[in-house]
Structure formats: structure tokens, C-alpha cells
Amino acid sequence: MKIGVLGSGPVGQQLGEAFVKSNHEVMIGSRDPSKLNSWVTKQPAGKASSGTFADTAAFGQIVLVATLWQGTKAVLEAVGRNLDGKVIIDVTNPLDFSGNKPRLALGYGDSGGETVQRLIPNARVVKAFNIVGNAHMYKPDFDGGPPTMFICGNDEEAKREVTKILDNFGWETIDIGGIDGSRLLEPLAMLWVAYYLKVGTGDHAFKLLRRSA
Ligand SMILES: NC(=O)c1ccc[n+]([C@@H]2O[C@H](COP(=O)([O-])OP(=O)(O)OC[C@H]3O[C@@H](n4cnc5c(N)ncnc54)[C@H](OP(=O)(O)O)[C@@H]3O)[C@@H](O)[C@H]2O)c1
């Protein structure tokens, strides 16, 4: 499949490489595609490329949103019509780093996931991968076994497609419902960040534990 990744940062590069390893063809988008030259060179020939955000949105059959929150609206407004009908994986967290500790830029009565879905109403947005650091997004390897990736979105088929990707990447996936579930998943990412700031490492992830009856 062709995967477009809107975002050239650590998340875009890690997930881009993960999709290449999973035998997909990947384009990463940026305002300056040349900054991805070394990433492209590291991938197997013919499997990876970089382009403008518009090229990338048009290229992807599935498209990831992995932009700094403050740039997300501009990117989606510019490329949105190329996303109609597509499965969109929203990895963003609407973080505001302007104070002495990060906070949710949208508070708790709205979310990045819902905002992304409103910006591209004809796309099928699934929130995923936002509750873990980029180093562990692919083949997470923790002492307690596969961690849990909670996802949400309004389109059932889109969530099934994203679940297949997560299965392949080594996650247990739990679907928590509609895209308004982002109001839970983005604060969960804040908890991940708070623990990161406390211990100084990003080697942690969440897992839902159950007891059999
Ligand atoms: N870092 C993590 O481990 C992690 C984990 C989970 C979720 N997330 C979330 O994933 C997203 C990506 O994070 P990241 O750490 O990979 O990188 P990032 O620095 O948050 O984002 C980099 C991307 O944002 C774009 N961008 C920045 N300002 C922009 C603007 N004003 N207009 C348009 N585009 C702009 C950059 O475009 P250019 O390429 O043109 O520079 C680049 O592609 C964020 O929303 C973050 O909260 C991060």
C-alpha cells in the first residue's frame, strides 16, 4: 500500500520506516522535502521518498498526520481535499509548551482528534499511536508483554484497517469508540509525558490488564 506521512519529525521518520519495513511504499511530507534526503537514503531503494505536504496527501492511500500541533491546521487546510474518503491516522497531541510544563492546548472539552476530523470532514480519522514515545511505536518490546494501543474514530472500517496495522506492528489494540474518545487519549499522552519528565526516559507504555472470571 502507499502510505503518506504528513510530518518530518521523529514520529514521521519512525513510523515511515516502520511502514517501509512492513512492505509498504512511503512518502514523508514536509515544507522542505530535502530535509528527508538522509532518511530516504537509509531505506531500501524504491520504497521511500519525500515530497511536499500536498504531494504526500495525494500519494497516500492511508495518510498519517504527524505534525506539530501548531502547524496541523495549516497543513490540513492546504491538503485536505486530497484526503477525502481516506483512512487518516492522527498521531498528533495538541500540546502547548509555552508555560513551565506542557498542557493540553485545547483543554478537556475538545481534542486534537476531533479538530482534525472537523478540518477534513470527508476523511476517516482514527486516533492512534499518540500515547507512546516514537521509539516504541513499532514492535514495542517491554517486560510486561505487548502494550495496549487505544484507538478511536467514527468509521468502523477505518478502525479495522488501523487495527490490522497495529497487530502487525506488535500492539494489542483496544477501540474506545468515536473520535471524541481523543478527549481521553490526549490526556493519557500527557500522563505518558509527565512520567517521562519524572524519570527522564521514554521506555514506558500503557497496558490494560484483565482478570479472567
Ligand atoms: N515525539 C513523540 O515521541 C510523539 C509521540 C506521540 C505523539 N507525538 C505527536 O506527533 C506529532 C509529531 O511530533 P514529532 O515529535 O515527530 O515532531 P514535531 O516537531 O512535533 O512536528 C514536526 C512536523 O511538524 C511540522 N510543522 C511544524 N510547524 C509547522 C507549521 N507552522 N506549519 C506547518 N508544519 C509545521 C514540521 O514541518 P516541516 O517538515 O516543514 O518542518 C514537521 O513536519 C506532534 O503532534 C506530537 O505531539 C509525538
The ligand as an SDF file (V2000), in Angstrom:
LIG
                    3D

 48 52  0  0  0  0  0  0  0  0999 V2000
    7.7180   12.7700   19.6130 N   0  0  0  0  0  0  0  0  0  0  0  0
    6.9930   11.7430   20.0380 C   0  0  0  0  0  0  0  0  0  0  0  0
    7.5370   10.7330   20.5070 O   0  0  0  0  0  0  0  0  0  0  0  0
    5.4840   11.7980   19.9210 C   0  0  0  0  0  0  0  0  0  0  0  0
    4.7180   10.7280   20.4030 C   0  0  0  0  0  0  0  0  0  0  0  0
    3.3350   10.7410   20.2200 C   0  0  0  0  0  0  0  0  0  0  0  0
    2.7390   11.8110   19.5680 C   0  0  0  0  0  0  0  0  0  0  0  0
    3.5180   12.8540   19.1100 N   0  0  0  0  0  0  0  0  0  0  0  0
    2.8760   13.9430   18.3700 C   0  0  0  0  0  0  0  0  0  0  0  0
    3.1910   13.7090   16.9860 O   0  0  0  0  0  0  0  0  0  0  0  0
    3.3340   14.9610   16.2860 C   0  0  0  0  0  0  0  0  0  0  0  0
    4.7150   14.9960   15.6170 C   0  0  0  0  0  0  0  0  0  0  0  0
    5.7060   15.0110   16.5940 O   0  0  0  0  0  0  0  0  0  0  0  0
    7.2690   14.9700   16.2680 P   0  0  0  0  0  0  0  0  0  0  0  0
    7.9470   14.8770   17.5830 O   0  0  0  0  0  0  0  0  0  0  0  0
    7.5410   13.9780   15.2180 O   0  0  0  0  0  0  0  0  0  0  0  0
    7.6210   16.3420   15.5680 O   0  0  0  0  0  0  0  0  0  0  0  0
    7.1460   17.8560   15.6920 P   0  0  0  0  0  0  0  0  0  0  0  0
    8.3450   18.6910   15.8330 O   0  0  0  0  0  0  0  0  0  0  0  0
    6.0700   17.9920   16.7270 O   0  0  0  0  0  0  0  0  0  0  0  0
    6.4920   18.0910   14.2430 O   0  0  0  0  0  0  0  0  0  0  0  0
    7.2800   18.1610   13.1140 C   0  0  0  0  0  0  0  0  0  0  0  0
    6.4340   18.4050   11.8910 C   0  0  0  0  0  0  0  0  0  0  0  0
    5.5240   19.4990   12.0970 O   0  0  0  0  0  0  0  0  0  0  0  0
    5.6310   20.3810   11.0010 C   0  0  0  0  0  0  0  0  0  0  0  0
    5.3940   21.7810   11.3980 N   0  0  0  0  0  0  0  0  0  0  0  0
    5.9000   22.4210   12.4610 C   0  0  0  0  0  0  0  0  0  0  0  0
    5.4810   23.7050   12.4710 N   0  0  0  0  0  0  0  0  0  0  0  0
    4.7090   23.8620   11.3710 C   0  0  0  0  0  0  0  0  0  0  0  0
    3.9900   24.9660   10.8210 C   0  0  0  0  0  0  0  0  0  0  0  0
    3.9610   26.1530   11.4290 N   0  0  0  0  0  0  0  0  0  0  0  0
    3.3120   24.7680    9.6720 N   0  0  0  0  0  0  0  0  0  0  0  0
    3.3250   23.5540    9.0680 C   0  0  0  0  0  0  0  0  0  0  0  0
    4.0010   22.4710    9.5530 N   0  0  0  0  0  0  0  0  0  0  0  0
    4.6670   22.6350   10.6810 C   0  0  0  0  0  0  0  0  0  0  0  0
    7.0680   20.2420   10.5210 C   0  0  0  0  0  0  0  0  0  0  0  0
    7.0940   20.6560    9.1830 O   0  0  0  0  0  0  0  0  0  0  0  0
    8.4470   20.7220    8.3410 P   0  0  0  0  0  0  0  0  0  0  0  0
    8.7340   19.3160    7.9560 O   0  0  0  0  0  0  0  0  0  0  0  0
    8.1040   21.5750    7.1940 O   0  0  0  0  0  0  0  0  0  0  0  0
    9.4930   21.3040    9.2530 O   0  0  0  0  0  0  0  0  0  0  0  0
    7.2940   18.7660   10.6950 C   0  0  0  0  0  0  0  0  0  0  0  0
    6.8660   18.0600    9.5470 O   0  0  0  0  0  0  0  0  0  0  0  0
    3.1110   16.0470   17.3360 C   0  0  0  0  0  0  0  0  0  0  0  0
    1.7710   16.4810   17.2660 O   0  0  0  0  0  0  0  0  0  0  0  0
    3.4010   15.3450   18.6560 C   0  0  0  0  0  0  0  0  0  0  0  0
    2.7130   15.9250   19.7600 O   0  0  0  0  0  0  0  0  0  0  0  0
    4.8640   12.8740   19.2930 C   0  0  0  0  0  0  0  0  0  0  0  0
  1  2  1  0
  2  3  2  0
  2  4  1  0
  4  5  1  0
  4 48  2  0
  5  6  2  0
  6  7  1  0
  7  8  2  0
  8  9  1  0
  8 48  1  0
  9 10  1  0
  9 46  1  0
 10 11  1  0
 11 12  1  0
 11 44  1  0
 12 13  1  0
 13 14  1  0
 14 15  2  0
 14 16  1  0
 14 17  1  0
 17 18  1  0
 18 19  2  0
 18 20  1  0
 18 21  1  0
 21 22  1  0
 22 23  1  0
 23 24  1  0
 23 42  1  0
 24 25  1  0
 25 26  1  0
 25 36  1  0
 26 27  1  0
 26 35  1  0
 27 28  2  0
 28 29  1  0
 29 30  1  0
 29 35  2  0
 30 31  1  0
 30 32  2  0
 32 33  1  0
 33 34  2  0
 34 35  1  0
 36 37  1  0
 36 42  1  0
 37 38  1  0
 38 39  2  0
 38 40  1  0
 38 41  1  0
 42 43  1  0
 44 45  1  0
 44 46  1  0
 46 47  1  0
M  CHG  2   8   1  16  -1
M  END
$$$$
